Amino acid sequence: MQPFNEKKLSSLSSQVLRALEKISPERGLHGSDLAQAVVNLSRLFTTARATLPLHYLDDPAHASAYLSYFLPVNLSKVQALLDELPWDRGVGASDRPMAVLDLGCGPGTGALALLDWLWLHGPEQAKSLSVLASDVSQAPLGDAMRLWEAYCRDVGIATSRLRCVEGNLEHPLKGDLGKQIVRGGPYDLIIIANALNELFSTAADPPVERAAVVGQLLPFLAPHGTIMIIEPALRQTARALHQLRNHLLKQSLCTAYSPCLHEEACPALDHPDDWCHEERPWQTPPAIAAIDRDAGFIKDALKFSYLLLRTDGRTIVTRNPQTFRVVSELREMKGEKRAWLCNETGRPEVGRLDRKASPHNEALDSWHRGAIVQIERIVRKERDGKISPVGRIESDAAVQIVRPV
């Protein structure tokens, strides 16, 4: 087991890197031209989101930038969450191929991430994997199939299946896509990565519309299946994801396996400047580092917001009021350390004065964003008739890291 003060470093496998190397040369952009295309697409994903075209991956420059830069990063995000999932599929499930639905798949980022993850963790499951992948554009689906086939040839898999179908994610159960979804279920995993935020952009209440899409998909989950939703770590997109979560949980359509440790309303929405996101260390591949140098970027961490939703009530840890998710970095202040936490009691700021450090609470020194921690007792002291907004951990209160990221 890794020490609690060391976050797991995500990295791309050599198999994925070889598959990307075989596909990338088909694109015409290199060097400064590729870096500029990455800058342009990054701007559309962030500050110029309102002008992002629906079929942006039909543009050759955007497709080249995505394949070379954004796909490797997003693939690692999917794999970081695959590490969190339970992989017991239930009675009788092992007798059938693993069925997966990858919606808004682009060039097959989620499908390739899962294929690679299974190959490294359980090759037999990789050989029996069956993925239905869909995107609004045909061009990225062609890239998805080429990447899948390149990976399978490289490792010698002849039996895994990828089916690609063009479809509208705003209405996933209509048309040919709907027929394919019904025919291919139930699904052990449904992946919607960096796609929901692009739907219903002109609707009066986009999170409600997006929640309805997820609600339509939940009945197609296998009994022990998971819906994995990944969104950008931007305040706008993350808060929209929190709102989507609230709509689904309020209707009791599902429960949150992770990152949430409760089904109450998201406390990050109580204040307009708050949002919840992950930031996990990443080993930058040389090709990405080269683009970073030309583009003036630094991609040494995976930043994203996410939800893992299930219908069986299973959760990443046993819930109780003393168990919290750390939702900020550990801040070292003058004479103390503090972090923001979250569970069913709310989103408290909790700290420990340096003079209160002890063997009982030394695990606090290793807190990091995303860690799940247990605190025996939090004290809120009264001063001048007012209760302190910062909870304190005393020297005799036990602190434990239940699960690091």
Secondary structure, DSSP 8 states (H G I E B T S, - for coil): ---TTS---B---HHHHHHHHHHGGGS---HHHHHHHHHHHHHHHTTTGGG--TTGGGSHHHHHHIIIIIHHHHHHHHHHHHTTS-----TTGGGS--EEEEET-TTTHHHHHHHHHHHHH-HHHHHT-EEEEEES-HHHHHHHHHHHHHHHHHHT--S-EEEEEE--TTSTTSHHHHHHHHHH-SEEEEEEES-GGGSSTTSSSHHHHHHHHHHHHGGGEEEEEEEEEEE-SSHHHHHHHHHHHHHHHHTTS-EEEES-S-SS--GGGGSTT----EEEEB---HHHHHHHHHHT----EEEEEEEEEESS---SS---TTEEEE-S--EEETTEEEEEEEBTTB--EEEEEGGG--TTTGGGGG--TT-EEEES--B--EETTEE-SEEE--TTS-EEEEE--
